[in-house]
Amino acid sequence: MLPLAAPILARLRGYRPIEAAASQTVELAPADRAETSEAIALPGEFERATGAMETTNMAEQRRLIGAGMLDHGATIGRLVENVTIVGAGLYASRAYSTFGPRPGMRVSSPCAHFDEAQFCGGQGGEFYFGHWLCDNLATEPLAAMRGLSAVTLRPRWMHEAGYRALFQLRATEVAHARFDRLWVIDDRGYNEARVARFRAMRTTLRAAVGDPRPNTRLYIARGTTGAKRALTNEPALIETLVARGFAVIEPEHMTPPAIATALAAAELVISIEGSALCHALMALPAGARMLTIQPPTRFNIFNKIIGDFAGLRTGYVVADPDGDGFRLDPDRLFRTIDLLDRAAA
């Protein structure tokens, strides 16, 4: 399918994503079940939330905050033949998918050619940095295990190069390429093999950082580069946290080695729910605590599932609506910190 014709043909014939054109589907790792811990929170805290992030729902989030067994899907590989990548679009015969806010309809040259490779994109990583760091990057070691070239779209995130160096990952970035055979991976399930890759990446990163600062308590500031989540009394909260011994880091003004070094020996981190917490998921030591400040209208606790596999203990506190943003009562924050500290003692 020609890139310029894809949207028009999709409307005429019905949308067919790129994986629907697969000539072969392979289970690369089986589904399984794993135990999850209960998220630490004040009594009745979940009921303060009025809505969930747009990709989930409150019933799912209620299930994720509790202890018990969770199902994790299989890792699936789909082989699609005669694929063209242009910009952020993948195109094959009567099928196409676009990834991210930059579909890139203009055909560029030169065009690279691959006999066979694995696409290490999608899974939300072109929209959210946290998915890129925790999900997309984890598919690249899978490509190496299978003896395939790992290909990605051109970089979008400011920390991509630095994290690739820490993880010792080398993928080929493409803006225009043709593939005789391209593997498209569904790696969303945290099955045993997926978790093994995640833990190996954590080990590699933590081994690469400098001397960490021991027993630190950190607040991770989201900054201005991510999706807007306005904690209206954040400056006052930061001032109170600093007075109680917390340090503040701002990842958007730091390199990945500096971020990882700051986090590598932290005992507790606090941040607004979002991609900033994924820095912590990759760098915190096992046994550390992670406290998420949840916007009241977009609750999302998925970081707890990943944190369980890193040996972290997760807590949350739900903020209150405040105009176009939200604010958090400092007393409720510190009561939750006390609960989380006691749970880890």
Disulfide bonds with the S-S distance in Angstrom:
none
